[in-house]
């Protein structure tokens, strides 16, 4: 018998449905392990951590480093952080939910866990589908965004799982014609170089989310943060636990930021490798692959996609099916990784197509 909310009767269980293989190219993780690369520096950091205390100077230092990294005149009071971007989404959805009929609006296909975490707090999620060319009508978006029950607009930029950037003029047009909060998910910012942080002063309803999981090679750390106006952060902080992020997590995040050149160099290599993979995949007439501003490539082999996915599993390579939305039927997503993984994937693609 369910003793909780009635809507939980039909809410799906939260699961990570990926195959674990030798070559993990399914979750857009990094090939660089900070524990190995920064072992000496992390050991030094840990010596100064007082794990027996709730309050730590690390928190102050981390906010200072984050504000400096984000730039554009952002103050420490404009930043909130927690256990991954998903954690911050949960708090944001909690803060905006007002009635049972409240909903957030997202373009689709986009990050599937928007629906997962909005549902967790009883916030409905509505979607406006992209066109075939991944474009969309700003007027249609605004009509639904500015309706009475819509509490939040979401724009994933670059978008996951398509990898494309939303044109600046479309986002600015939306911002100019609404007072509703707009979440701009910049999880892949370090690969695209595109940010709207510099527009927060002009549009204080902007809320930007970023992650350490991809470009800072720390998916297992679970650290993400939000950048917005000082006023927005005050209100968001009211739905967050007092000590919502552990001191060890903060210490590792701080050490990573203090050695960010290592990760910037790795990101540049990933971007270069991505272009090489993209160009290689385009050589095959059977493959449709999309330009990407992230660390992954989304592609399709048409009706052969399912067979290719299973072929990769047989060859110890795990990638991600992303065909749940009709627009991406028969589509797969591969993470750009280290040279060995990328080579294994491209070799498997070539061998598979020769067999067919």
N, C-alpha and C positions, 0 to 999 in steps of 0.2 A: 504494500500500500504506500502510495506517495503522500508524505506528510508536508511536502513543500509546494511551490507554485504549480498550478495546473499545467502551465505551458511546458514544464519540464517533462511531462509525459511523452511529448512528441519531439523533444529536442534530441538530435543525434548525439551519441557519445563522442567525445573528443579523442581522436586517434591520429597517429602519424603513420600513414600507410605508405611506407617506402621499403624497398628491399635493401638489406645490408649486404654489400658486395665489396670486393677488393678495391674497385674504383668507384668511389662515392661521388657521383656527379648529379645528384638528385635534389639536394636541399640548398643549393647556392652557397655552400660553405667555402671557406678559404682553404688552400693547401698549406698555408703557413701556420705553424703552431707556436703561439707566443710563449708558452711554457718553455719550449726548447730555445727559442730565439732570444728570450730575455731572462733566462734562468738566474743569472748572477744579479741582475737589477731587481728582479722580483724577490729574491732572497733578502736583499738589502732592505727592500720596502717592508717585507713581513717582520723584520726585526723591530721595526718601529710601530707595529700595529698593536694596540692594546685591545685584545679581543674580549677582555672582561668588562669593557666599557661600552655604553650605548653611544655616547657622544665622542666624536673624534675630529681632530684637525684635518684629517683626510677629506672630510666632507667639504670643508671650506676650500681646500686646495683644489679639489676636483672641480667644483663649480667655477673657480677662477680659471682653471685650465680649459674647461669647456667653453666658457665665455670668450676666451682669447682665441680658441680654435674656430668657433662659429663666426666670430668677427662681426663686421657691419655695425659696430657700436652696441652690440647686445650686452646687457648687464647680467651679472650673476643672478639677480632676482627675476630674470626672464627665463630661467631654466629650471626644469624639474626632471628628475631621473628616477629610474626604477629597474625592476628585473626584466629587462627586455622591452622592446616596443609593444609587444602584446600586453604586457602589464600596464603600460601607459594608455593603450587603447581601452582597456577595461575601466580604468579610472575616468577617462574622458567620456565613455559611454554612460558611466554611472552619473557623471556630472550633468549631462544634457538630458537624460531621460526625465520626462515630466509626467506623462500620462501613459496608460496602457496603449493608447493609439499613437504614441510618439514613434517616429522613425528617423533613421539616418538614410541619406541618399548616396549611392556610389555608382560610378560607371561600371560596366561589366563587358567582358570578364575582367576581374581584378582580384586583388588579394582575398582569397576565400575566407580567411579567418576574421575579416570584418564582421561577417555574419555570425561566426562562431561566438565571438566575444560580445557582440551587441545582444545576441540571444541570451547570453549568460546573465545579463542585467535586466532582461525583459524589454529591451529596445528593439523594435522592428527594424528590418533593413529592406529598403527598396532599391531597385536597380534601373538604370537607363543604359540600354545596350549600345555599344559602339556599332558603327556601320561596318561594312565589309573592309573598308580601308582604315579602320580604327579611328575614324572621325566621329563626331557627334554634334548634335544641335545644341548650342548654348541656350537658345530660347526654350527648348524642351526641358533642359536641365533646370533652368531658372524657374520655370512654371511649377515644377515639382518641389524644388528647394524652398521656394517662398510660400508654399502652402502652409496652412495653419499648424498641421501636425508634424511637419518636418523640423527637426531640432538641430541637424548637423549635415553639412555637405562634406563628402570625402573625395579627394582627388589623389590618386597614387601616381607619383611623377618622379622618375620613370615608372611606367606601369608594369606590374607583375600580374600575369605571366607573359604579356606581349612584348615587353622590353622597350616600347616606344615612349617618346616624350610627348606630353600634351602641349600644343602650341601656347606660348606665353600670352598671346592676345586673347585666347579663349579663357584662360584662367583669370586674367585681369578684367575681362568683360564681366565674368561672374562676380568677382570681388566688388566691382563698381556698382552692381545692381542687387546687392543683398546685404543685410546686416546679420544674417545667420552665421554662426561659426563655421569656418571652412578648414578642415584638416587637410593639409598637404603632406602626404607621406613621402618623405625623402630618404627612405631606407637605402636607396642605391645612389645617393647624391655623389659619393666619392668617385663613382664610375661615369657619371654624366656631367658633373660640374655645374649642374643647374640647380639654383636655389631661389626661394622667395623670401629668405630671411631679411633681405634688404628692403622688403615692402611691408614689414610688420608695422612700422611707424605710420605709413599711409593707410594701411588696412589692419586695424588692431584686432579684427575678428579672425585673422590668420593664426592657425595652430600648426606648427611643423613638428613632425616626428622623425627621429633618426635612430640608427642602430649601430652597435658595435659588432654585430654578428657577421656582417659580410666584409666590409672594407677594413675592419680592424681585427679580422681573423679570430673573433671571440664568440662564436655561436654558443658554445657551452658555458660561457660566463653569464649570459642572460643580463645584458646591460643595454638599456636604451634611454633616450631622453626626449623631452619636448621643449620647444622654443616658442614663446608667444609674448604677448604684452605682459607687463608686471601685474596688471589687474586680473587678467585671465589666469595667471599662475597662482595668484592668491586664492581664487575661487576653486581651481582644480585641486590645490593642496588641501582643501577642506574635505575632500572625499578620499584622501590618501592616508594610510597609517603613518604614525609619527616616524617610526624607524623602518621604512619600507624597503630599504636596500642595505644589505650587509656590509660591514666595514671591509671584509676581505674582498668582496666584489668591487667596492669603491677603490680599494688600494690597487687592485690589478688594472682597473680602468684608468686610474691616474698614471700608473707606470707605462701603460700602452700609449697614452696621450703624450707623455714626456719623451717618448721614443717614436713619435709618429712618422718620422722619416723612413723608418724600416717598412712601415705599412704602405706609405705613399709609393715607395719604390715597387713594392709587390703589386699594388693596384695598377700601376702603369704597365707592368709586365702582363697582368691579366687582360687589360684593355688591348694591348698589342696582340696577345695570343688569341683573343676573341676575334679580332679582325682577320687573322690568319685562318682560323677555323671557319669563319663566315665565308671567306673567299673559296676555301676548299670545298665546302658543302654546296656552294652555288654552282660548282662545276658539274654537278649531277642533275640531269634533267628531271629525274624522279623526285628530287628534293625541293620543297619550298621552304626557304629559311628567311627570317625577318631580321632586318637591321636592329641592333639592340644597344641601349645606353646603360646597360647593367653588366653583371658578370655572368650572364647566361644567354643562350640562344634558343629561341622557340622555332620549331620546324615541323614539317609534315612530310610523310611519304605516302599520303593518301591512304588507300585501303591496306597498304603494306605496313603502316605504322605499328599496328599491334604485333605483327610478326617480328618486326625489327626490334621492338621493345623486348620481346621474349628472347630473341637472339642475343641481345646485349646481356640479359640476365644469365644466359647460358655461358657467356664469355666473361662473367664476373664483373660486369659493368652495370651500375644502377643509375638510371635517369628517371625523369618524372613525367607520367602521362598528365596532360593538362586539358583534356578534351571534354570536360564536363559541360562547358558552355557550348551551344551549337556553333558559335562563330569559330571555335577552335576544335571542331570535331576532327578526330584523327591526328591531333597535334601532340608533340612531345617537347620537353624542355631539358636541355643539357647544360650543366654548370661548366664554365670554363675553369680548368684547374691547372695543375702542374703539367709539365711537358709530357711526362710518361702517361698520365691519364688522358690528355688530349690526343696523344698519338694512338693510344689503345682504342679510343672511340672512333677516330677517323679511319683507322685500319679496319675496324669492325664494320663500319659503314660501307667502305669500299668492297670488302669481301662479301657482305650481304647482298649488295646490288649486283655483283658479278654472278652470284648464285641464282638470282631471280630470273 
